[in-house]
Amino acid sequence: MSVTEQANVKVNVNGEQAKSQLDALQGKAKELKIELQNAFKAGDVKGYNKVKRELSGIKKDAKSLQRQMFEVDKVMRNLGGTT
């Protein structure tokens, strides 16, 4: 007896949306770097540590988004060669 399963998957890939999210994260990172420098110059240790944690989170999010974009691109390229 043969069992056949079929799955339907709807994929919505919007490269422009991902690019704008990445641009927003990079812009926020630039702002935080400036805040970090200002806190350092002012000797504000608590403010420095707070901004440093936030900047670290933003960098992590941006790296994750870049990795996801790369993986989606890789899958789409593989799908393009299949029939």
Backbone atoms as SQL, in Angstrom:
CREATE TABLE atoms (id INTEGER PRIMARY KEY, chain TEXT, resi INTEGER, resn TEXT, atom TEXT, x REAL, y REAL, z REAL);
INSERT INTO atoms VALUES
  (1, 'A', 1, 'MET', 'N', 0.842, -1.168, 0.000),
  (2, 'A', 1, 'MET', 'CA', 0.000, 0.000, 0.000),
  (3, 'A', 1, 'MET', 'C', 0.895, 1.242, 0.000),
  (4, 'A', 2, 'SER', 'N', 0.558, 2.177, -0.838),
  (5, 'A', 2, 'SER', 'CA', 1.339, 3.390, -0.984),
  (6, 'A', 2, 'SER', 'C', 0.646, 4.556, -0.282),
  (7, 'A', 3, 'VAL', 'N', 1.421, 5.286, 0.475),
  (8, 'A', 3, 'VAL', 'CA', 0.877, 6.455, 1.174),
  (9, 'A', 3, 'VAL', 'C', 1.509, 7.696, 0.555),
  (10, 'A', 4, 'THR', 'N', 0.675, 8.598, 0.116),
  (11, 'A', 4, 'THR', 'CA', 1.154, 9.844, -0.471),
  (12, 'A', 4, 'THR', 'C', 0.630, 11.005, 0.352),
  (13, 'A', 5, 'GLU', 'N', 1.550, 11.866, 0.722),
  (14, 'A', 5, 'GLU', 'CA', 1.170, 13.069, 1.476),
  (15, 'A', 5, 'GLU', 'C', 1.541, 14.285, 0.648),
  (16, 'A', 6, 'GLN', 'N', 0.696, 15.267, 0.729),
  (17, 'A', 6, 'GLN', 'CA', 0.953, 16.499, 0.011),
  (18, 'A', 6, 'GLN', 'C', 0.815, 17.651, 0.976),
  (19, 'A', 7, 'ALA', 'N', 1.770, 18.566, 0.908),
  (20, 'A', 7, 'ALA', 'CA', 1.725, 19.739, 1.780),
  (21, 'A', 7, 'ALA', 'C', 1.715, 20.988, 0.909),
  (22, 'A', 8, 'ASN', 'N', 0.888, 21.913, 1.275),
  (23, 'A', 8, 'ASN', 'CA', 0.853, 23.206, 0.597),
  (24, 'A', 8, 'ASN', 'C', 1.424, 24.236, 1.550),
  (25, 'A', 9, 'VAL', 'N', 2.384, 24.987, 1.060),
  (26, 'A', 9, 'VAL', 'CA', 3.028, 26.001, 1.881),
  (27, 'A', 9, 'VAL', 'C', 2.963, 27.329, 1.151),
  (28, 'A', 10, 'LYS', 'N', 2.504, 28.325, 1.849),
  (29, 'A', 10, 'LYS', 'CA', 2.465, 29.667, 1.277),
  (30, 'A', 10, 'LYS', 'C', 3.643, 30.446, 1.855),
  (31, 'A', 11, 'VAL', 'N', 4.487, 30.940, 0.982),
  (32, 'A', 11, 'VAL', 'CA', 5.669, 31.682, 1.406),
  (33, 'A', 11, 'VAL', 'C', 5.553, 33.101, 0.892),
  (34, 'A', 12, 'ASN', 'N', 5.703, 34.038, 1.800),
  (35, 'A', 12, 'ASN', 'CA', 5.671, 35.442, 1.432),
  (36, 'A', 12, 'ASN', 'C', 7.042, 36.022, 1.732),
  (37, 'A', 13, 'VAL', 'N', 7.790, 36.253, 0.688),
  (38, 'A', 13, 'VAL', 'CA', 9.137, 36.780, 0.851),
  (39, 'A', 13, 'VAL', 'C', 9.141, 38.207, 0.326),
  (40, 'A', 14, 'ASN', 'N', 9.385, 39.125, 1.209),
  (41, 'A', 14, 'ASN', 'CA', 9.421, 40.522, 0.832),
  (42, 'A', 14, 'ASN', 'C', 10.803, 41.064, 1.188),
  (43, 'A', 15, 'GLY', 'N', 11.669, 41.072, 0.225),
  (44, 'A', 15, 'GLY', 'CA', 13.044, 41.508, 0.446),
  (45, 'A', 15, 'GLY', 'C', 13.144, 42.966, 0.855),
  (46, 'A', 16, 'GLU', 'N', 12.260, 43.787, 0.340),
  (47, 'A', 16, 'GLU', 'CA', 12.296, 45.209, 0.679),
  (48, 'A', 16, 'GLU', 'C', 11.975, 45.436, 2.153),
  (49, 'A', 17, 'GLN', 'N', 11.021, 44.670, 2.672),
  (50, 'A', 17, 'GLN', 'CA', 10.656, 44.815, 4.080),
  (51, 'A', 17, 'GLN', 'C', 11.822, 44.408, 4.969),
  (52, 'A', 18, 'ALA', 'N', 12.465, 43.301, 4.628),
  (53, 'A', 18, 'ALA', 'CA', 13.613, 42.840, 5.413),
  (54, 'A', 18, 'ALA', 'C', 14.751, 43.855, 5.333),
  (55, 'A', 19, 'LYS', 'N', 14.965, 44.414, 4.155),
  (56, 'A', 19, 'LYS', 'CA', 16.032, 45.413, 3.970),
  (57, 'A', 19, 'LYS', 'C', 15.750, 46.651, 4.807),
  (58, 'A', 20, 'SER', 'N', 14.488, 47.094, 4.836),
  (59, 'A', 20, 'SER', 'CA', 14.160, 48.287, 5.618),
  (60, 'A', 20, 'SER', 'C', 14.302, 48.009, 7.116),
  (61, 'A', 21, 'GLN', 'N', 13.972, 46.792, 7.550),
  (62, 'A', 21, 'GLN', 'CA', 14.167, 46.434, 8.956),
  (63, 'A', 21, 'GLN', 'C', 15.647, 46.449, 9.304),
  (64, 'A', 22, 'LEU', 'N', 16.472, 45.907, 8.411),
  (65, 'A', 22, 'LEU', 'CA', 17.915, 45.889, 8.646),
  (66, 'A', 22, 'LEU', 'C', 18.468, 47.313, 8.679),
  (67, 'A', 23, 'ASP', 'N', 18.016, 48.150, 7.765),
  (68, 'A', 23, 'ASP', 'CA', 18.449, 49.551, 7.747),
  (69, 'A', 23, 'ASP', 'C', 18.061, 50.262, 9.046),
  (70, 'A', 24, 'ALA', 'N', 16.858, 49.984, 9.532),
  (71, 'A', 24, 'ALA', 'CA', 16.401, 50.596, 10.785),
  (72, 'A', 24, 'ALA', 'C', 17.265, 50.138, 11.958),
  (73, 'A', 25, 'LEU', 'N', 17.599, 48.866, 11.992),
  (74, 'A', 25, 'LEU', 'CA', 18.449, 48.352, 13.064),
  (75, 'A', 25, 'LEU', 'C', 19.843, 48.975, 13.001),
  (76, 'A', 26, 'GLN', 'N', 20.378, 49.111, 11.803),
  (77, 'A', 26, 'GLN', 'CA', 21.703, 49.711, 11.654),
  (78, 'A', 26, 'GLN', 'C', 21.687, 51.190, 12.035),
  (79, 'A', 27, 'GLY', 'N', 20.604, 51.882, 11.702),
  (80, 'A', 27, 'GLY', 'CA', 20.473, 53.287, 12.099),
  (81, 'A', 27, 'GLY', 'C', 20.405, 53.430, 13.607),
  (82, 'A', 28, 'LYS', 'N', 19.644, 52.559, 14.244),
  (83, 'A', 28, 'LYS', 'CA', 19.538, 52.577, 15.711),
  (84, 'A', 28, 'LYS', 'C', 20.894, 52.279, 16.344),
  (85, 'A', 29, 'ALA', 'N', 21.652, 51.358, 15.751),
  (86, 'A', 29, 'ALA', 'CA', 22.986, 51.024, 16.264),
  (87, 'A', 29, 'ALA', 'C', 23.908, 52.242, 16.197),
  (88, 'A', 30, 'LYS', 'N', 23.831, 53.010, 15.113),
  (89, 'A', 30, 'LYS', 'CA', 24.658, 54.217, 14.995),
  (90, 'A', 30, 'LYS', 'C', 24.305, 55.224, 16.087),
  (91, 'A', 31, 'GLU', 'N', 22.991, 55.391, 16.320),
  (92, 'A', 31, 'GLU', 'CA', 22.549, 56.311, 17.378),
  (93, 'A', 31, 'GLU', 'C', 23.059, 55.861, 18.744),
  (94, 'A', 32, 'LEU', 'N', 22.977, 54.567, 18.985),
  (95, 'A', 32, 'LEU', 'CA', 23.416, 54.039, 20.278),
  (96, 'A', 32, 'LEU', 'C', 24.928, 54.168, 20.459),
  (97, 'A', 33, 'LYS', 'N', 25.687, 54.051, 19.382),
  (98, 'A', 33, 'LYS', 'CA', 27.141, 54.222, 19.478),
  (99, 'A', 33, 'LYS', 'C', 27.475, 55.645, 19.909),
  (100, 'A', 34, 'ILE', 'N', 26.719, 56.605, 19.383),
  (101, 'A', 34, 'ILE', 'CA', 26.931, 58.003, 19.769),
  (102, 'A', 34, 'ILE', 'C', 26.571, 58.198, 21.240),
  (103, 'A', 35, 'GLU', 'N', 25.430, 57.621, 21.656),
  (104, 'A', 35, 'GLU', 'CA', 25.028, 57.701, 23.062),
  (105, 'A', 35, 'GLU', 'C', 26.071, 57.054, 23.969),
  (106, 'A', 36, 'LEU', 'N', 26.638, 55.945, 23.501),
  (107, 'A', 36, 'LEU', 'CA', 27.652, 55.229, 24.268),
  (108, 'A', 36, 'LEU', 'C', 28.884, 56.110, 24.467),
  (109, 'A', 37, 'GLN', 'N', 29.306, 56.777, 23.409),
  (110, 'A', 37, 'GLN', 'CA', 30.459, 57.684, 23.502),
  (111, 'A', 37, 'GLN', 'C', 30.171, 58.838, 24.455),
  (112, 'A', 38, 'ASN', 'N', 28.957, 59.377, 24.363),
  (113, 'A', 38, 'ASN', 'CA', 28.595, 60.499, 25.239),
  (114, 'A', 38, 'ASN', 'C', 28.554, 60.073, 26.701),
  (115, 'A', 39, 'ALA', 'N', 28.029, 58.897, 26.969),
  (116, 'A', 39, 'ALA', 'CA', 27.978, 58.393, 28.345),
  (117, 'A', 39, 'ALA', 'C', 29.381, 58.150, 28.871),
  (118, 'A', 40, 'PHE', 'N', 30.256, 57.648, 28.019),
  (119, 'A', 40, 'PHE', 'CA', 31.647, 57.416, 28.421),
  (120, 'A', 40, 'PHE', 'C', 32.342, 58.728, 28.762),
  (121, 'A', 41, 'LYS', 'N', 32.156, 59.726, 27.887),
  (122, 'A', 41, 'LYS', 'CA', 32.778, 61.036, 28.110),
  (123, 'A', 41, 'LYS', 'C', 32.256, 61.695, 29.375),
  (124, 'A', 42, 'ALA', 'N', 30.973, 61.474, 29.671),
  (125, 'A', 42, 'ALA', 'CA', 30.361, 62.083, 30.854),
  (126, 'A', 42, 'ALA', 'C', 30.667, 61.294, 32.127),
  (127, 'A', 43, 'GLY', 'N', 31.242, 60.115, 31.982),
  (128, 'A', 43, 'GLY', 'CA', 31.543, 59.295, 33.147),
  (129, 'A', 43, 'GLY', 'C', 30.304, 58.636, 33.747),
  (130, 'A', 44, 'ASP', 'N', 29.261, 58.500, 32.957),
  (131, 'A', 44, 'ASP', 'CA', 27.999, 57.908, 33.404),
  (132, 'A', 44, 'ASP', 'C', 28.074, 56.390, 33.240),
  (133, 'A', 45, 'VAL', 'N', 28.519, 55.710, 34.291),
  (134, 'A', 45, 'VAL', 'CA', 28.730, 54.268, 34.224),
  (135, 'A', 45, 'VAL', 'C', 27.420, 53.520, 34.026),
  (136, 'A', 46, 'LYS', 'N', 26.377, 53.892, 34.767),
  (137, 'A', 46, 'LYS', 'CA', 25.082, 53.214, 34.632),
  (138, 'A', 46, 'LYS', 'C', 24.512, 53.423, 33.230),
  (139, 'A', 47, 'GLY', 'N', 24.555, 54.647, 32.762),
  (140, 'A', 47, 'GLY', 'CA', 24.055, 54.954, 31.423),
  (141, 'A', 47, 'GLY', 'C', 24.866, 54.233, 30.359),
  (142, 'A', 48, 'TYR', 'N', 26.174, 54.179, 30.544),
  (143, 'A', 48, 'TYR', 'CA', 27.057, 53.491, 29.609),
  (144, 'A', 48, 'TYR', 'C', 26.696, 52.011, 29.525),
  (145, 'A', 49, 'ASN', 'N', 26.536, 51.377, 30.672),
  (146, 'A', 49, 'ASN', 'CA', 26.213, 49.948, 30.698),
  (147, 'A', 49, 'ASN', 'C', 24.838, 49.662, 30.089),
  (148, 'A', 50, 'LYS', 'N', 23.880, 50.552, 30.355),
  (149, 'A', 50, 'LYS', 'CA', 22.534, 50.385, 29.800),
  (150, 'A', 50, 'LYS', 'C', 22.566, 50.467, 28.278),
  (151, 'A', 51, 'VAL', 'N', 23.246, 51.479, 27.757),
  (152, 'A', 51, 'VAL', 'CA', 23.327, 51.670, 26.307),
  (153, 'A', 51, 'VAL', 'C', 24.130, 50.522, 25.675),
  (154, 'A', 52, 'LYS', 'N', 25.157, 50.078, 26.374),
  (155, 'A', 52, 'LYS', 'CA', 25.974, 48.981, 25.853),
  (156, 'A', 52, 'LYS', 'C', 25.148, 47.704, 25.712),
  (157, 'A', 53, 'ARG', 'N', 24.293, 47.413, 26.695),
  (158, 'A', 53, 'ARG', 'CA', 23.418, 46.236, 26.616),
  (159, 'A', 53, 'ARG', 'C', 22.424, 46.378, 25.463),
  (160, 'A', 54, 'GLU', 'N', 21.866, 47.566, 25.325),
  (161, 'A', 54, 'GLU', 'CA', 20.900, 47.806, 24.246),
  (162, 'A', 54, 'GLU', 'C', 21.574, 47.667, 22.881),
  (163, 'A', 55, 'LEU', 'N', 22.770, 48.212, 22.753),
  (164, 'A', 55, 'LEU', 'CA', 23.519, 48.118, 21.503),
  (165, 'A', 55, 'LEU', 'C', 23.852, 46.665, 21.182),
  (166, 'A', 56, 'SER', 'N', 24.203, 45.922, 22.189),
  (167, 'A', 56, 'SER', 'CA', 24.501, 44.503, 22.000),
  (168, 'A', 56, 'SER', 'C', 23.274, 43.754, 21.475),
  (169, 'A', 57, 'GLY', 'N', 22.116, 44.062, 22.024),
  (170, 'A', 57, 'GLY', 'CA', 20.871, 43.438, 21.563),
  (171, 'A', 57, 'GLY', 'C', 20.540, 43.801, 20.129),
  (172, 'A', 58, 'ILE', 'N', 20.755, 45.069, 19.778),
  (173, 'A', 58, 'ILE', 'CA', 20.493, 45.532, 18.407),
  (174, 'A', 58, 'ILE', 'C', 21.422, 44.819, 17.429),
  (175, 'A', 59, 'LYS', 'N', 22.685, 44.703, 17.798),
  (176, 'A', 59, 'LYS', 'CA', 23.643, 44.014, 16.925),
  (177, 'A', 59, 'LYS', 'C', 23.264, 42.546, 16.746),
  (178, 'A', 60, 'LYS', 'N', 22.809, 41.931, 17.815),
  (179, 'A', 60, 'LYS', 'CA', 22.383, 40.530, 17.758),
  (180, 'A', 60, 'LYS', 'C', 21.180, 40.383, 16.828),
  (181, 'A', 61, 'ASP', 'N', 20.216, 41.292, 16.946),
  (182, 'A', 61, 'ASP', 'CA', 19.030, 41.260, 16.087),
  (183, 'A', 61, 'ASP', 'C', 19.401, 41.453, 14.615),
  (184, 'A', 62, 'ALA', 'N', 20.314, 42.386, 14.349),
  (185, 'A', 62, 'ALA', 'CA', 20.727, 42.660, 12.975),
  (186, 'A', 62, 'ALA', 'C', 21.440, 41.449, 12.381),
  (187, 'A', 63, 'LYS', 'N', 22.288, 40.832, 13.172),
  (188, 'A', 63, 'LYS', 'CA', 23.014, 39.653, 12.691),
  (189, 'A', 63, 'LYS', 'C', 22.046, 38.508, 12.404),
  (190, 'A', 64, 'SER', 'N', 21.066, 38.333, 13.270),
  (191, 'A', 64, 'SER', 'CA', 20.060, 37.292, 13.077),
  (192, 'A', 64, 'SER', 'C', 19.248, 37.550, 11.806),
  (193, 'A', 65, 'LEU', 'N', 18.863, 38.796, 11.584),
  (194, 'A', 65, 'LEU', 'CA', 18.098, 39.152, 10.393),
  (195, 'A', 65, 'LEU', 'C', 18.921, 38.912, 9.128),
  (196, 'A', 66, 'GLN', 'N', 20.201, 39.272, 9.170),
  (197, 'A', 66, 'GLN', 'CA', 21.063, 39.041, 8.020),
  (198, 'A', 66, 'GLN', 'C', 21.177, 37.546, 7.727),
  (199, 'A', 67, 'ARG', 'N', 21.317, 36.751, 8.770),
  (200, 'A', 67, 'ARG', 'CA', 21.424, 35.299, 8.607),
  (201, 'A', 67, 'ARG', 'C', 20.130, 34.742, 8.001),
  (202, 'A', 68, 'GLN', 'N', 18.992, 35.220, 8.471),
  (203, 'A', 68, 'GLN', 'CA', 17.708, 34.759, 7.939),
  (204, 'A', 68, 'GLN', 'C', 17.553, 35.145, 6.476),
  (205, 'A', 69, 'MET', 'N', 17.966, 36.365, 6.143),
  (206, 'A', 69, 'MET', 'CA', 17.877, 36.817, 4.752),
  (207, 'A', 69, 'MET', 'C', 18.754, 35.946, 3.854),
  (208, 'A', 70, 'PHE', 'N', 19.932, 35.604, 4.340),
  (209, 'A', 70, 'PHE', 'CA', 20.846, 34.756, 3.580),
  (210, 'A', 70, 'PHE', 'C', 20.235, 33.377, 3.361),
  (211, 'A', 71, 'GLU', 'N', 19.661, 32.802, 4.410),
  (212, 'A', 71, 'GLU', 'CA', 19.058, 31.475, 4.317),
  (213, 'A', 71, 'GLU', 'C', 17.879, 31.470, 3.348),
  (214, 'A', 72, 'VAL', 'N', 17.040, 32.486, 3.410),
  (215, 'A', 72, 'VAL', 'CA', 15.898, 32.570, 2.486),
  (216, 'A', 72, 'VAL', 'C', 16.400, 32.690, 1.056),
  (217, 'A', 73, 'ASP', 'N', 17.414, 33.505, 0.846),
  (218, 'A', 73, 'ASP', 'CA', 17.982, 33.669, -0.492),
  (219, 'A', 73, 'ASP', 'C', 18.534, 32.342, -1.006),
  (220, 'A', 74, 'LYS', 'N', 19.209, 31.617, -0.134),
  (221, 'A', 74, 'LYS', 'CA', 19.783, 30.330, -0.504),
  (222, 'A', 74, 'LYS', 'C', 18.685, 29.334, -0.888),
  (223, 'A', 75, 'VAL', 'N', 17.622, 29.284, -0.115),
  (224, 'A', 75, 'VAL', 'CA', 16.509, 28.375, -0.395),
  (225, 'A', 75, 'VAL', 'C', 15.840, 28.769, -1.704),
  (226, 'A', 76, 'MET', 'N', 15.629, 30.065, -1.911),
  (227, 'A', 76, 'MET', 'CA', 14.965, 30.518, -3.143),
  (228, 'A', 76, 'MET', 'C', 15.813, 30.175, -4.369),
  (229, 'A', 77, 'ARG', 'N', 17.112, 30.282, -4.244),
  (230, 'A', 77, 'ARG', 'CA', 17.988, 29.917, -5.362),
  (231, 'A', 77, 'ARG', 'C', 17.890, 28.412, -5.662),
  (232, 'A', 78, 'ASN', 'N', 17.832, 27.618, -4.581),
  (233, 'A', 78, 'ASN', 'CA', 17.700, 26.171, -4.769),
  (234, 'A', 78, 'ASN', 'C', 16.355, 25.828, -5.408),
  (235, 'A', 79, 'LEU', 'N', 15.309, 26.496, -5.001),
  (236, 'A', 79, 'LEU', 'CA', 13.978, 26.253, -5.562),
  (237, 'A', 79, 'LEU', 'C', 13.913, 26.669, -7.030),
  (238, 'A', 80, 'GLY', 'N', 14.682, 27.693, -7.375),
  (239, 'A', 80, 'GLY', 'CA', 14.688, 28.168, -8.749),
  (240, 'A', 80, 'GLY', 'C', 15.222, 27.128, -9.722),
  (241, 'A', 81, 'GLY', 'N', 16.063, 26.218, -9.243),
  (242, 'A', 81, 'GLY', 'CA', 16.640, 25.197, -10.117),
  (243, 'A', 81, 'GLY', 'C', 15.821, 23.924, -10.170),
  (244, 'A', 82, 'THR', 'N', 14.788, 23.808, -9.341),
  (245, 'A', 82, 'THR', 'CA', 13.985, 22.589, -9.330),
  (246, 'A', 82, 'THR', 'C', 12.803, 22.723, -10.277),
  (247, 'A', 83, 'THR', 'N', 12.315, 21.608, -10.699),
  (248, 'A', 83, 'THR', 'CA', 11.150, 21.634, -11.597),
  (249, 'A', 83, 'THR', 'C', 9.966, 20.968, -10.953);
